[in-house]
């Protein structure tokens, strides 16, 4: 589980430090540095086991050093430092042939790379068939590949008791469908296509009539990968999710917030990049109702200073769910539009 991140000289970042908790939101206007924070985490993760840091790997490909250094400050190097529950490590890049410094990753005791998963905003939607994970090199792909394959293979697997929503069933299949039904009103059914590397998936609604995923709304397909990945996490593992609100109605977004709180309370870490005020306000409601403590949540609001460099404001929420020191552009557009409509 990641405790803190320090970044220097990387893209729009000059010098920034973020603290993380079990449940974390990365929010802010477009191009303010949210994706850069995620790329920093992925860069370290894919390099922990390497003797020489590499900008291009299985999690993220950044190109060349000149493309990622902060041009506004004419940065000569990039440094990324991460602390987790097991230790810390530092990643260093410059324009030299040998871009390594400080920690010998092969001897570092940091282990978060083995328990870090990432779900891109460009994830797989509805399809006629889905690939089975026959090689099993990775548990899941960056775009949610193999989520349905994992579900199909492990539908009767008993999951950790901290992830059980009730006492009806301890299986992955039951708990995935409980949350899927609660959030969006549906159930997932999968069917192995024998002697192929494919499987079929169907969704059923209130009527329980099974319908091919291609004939349903996109939100269902995007949502199901989130639920499966969350319920597959082991204790202290981390899942980074980009824009979980894609194609989801506000009511579903609010209920998905309940699910994220449930997962984080089970000692799994979620880092969520979002533009959804429904997640943000859903957390405020949960804090006010004591569903989660304000000490268990980190909200990092990213913006740009007058040099066009990323700065971070740690948003504090009171025990009553009120925002302490509300910054400009923090989910305030509704109030701005309402004032304009009322002529204020």
Secondary structure, 3 states (H helix, E strand, C coil): CEEEEEEECECCCCEEEEECCCEEEEEECCCCCHHHHHHHHHHHHHHCCCCCCCCECCCCECCCHHHHECCCCCCCEEEEEEEECCEEEEEEEECCCCCCCCCCHHHCCCCHHHHEEEECCCCCCCCCCEECCCCCCCCCCCCCCCHHHHHHHCCCCECCHHHCCCCCCCEHHHHHHHHHHHHHCCEEEEEECCCCCEEEEEEECCCCCEEEHHHCCHHHHHHHHHHHHHHHCCCCCEEEEECCCCCCCHHHHHHHHHHHHHHHHCCCEEEEECCCHHHHHHHHHHHHCCCCCHHHEEEEEEEECCCCCEEEEEEEECCCCCEECCCCCCCCHHHHHHHHHHCC
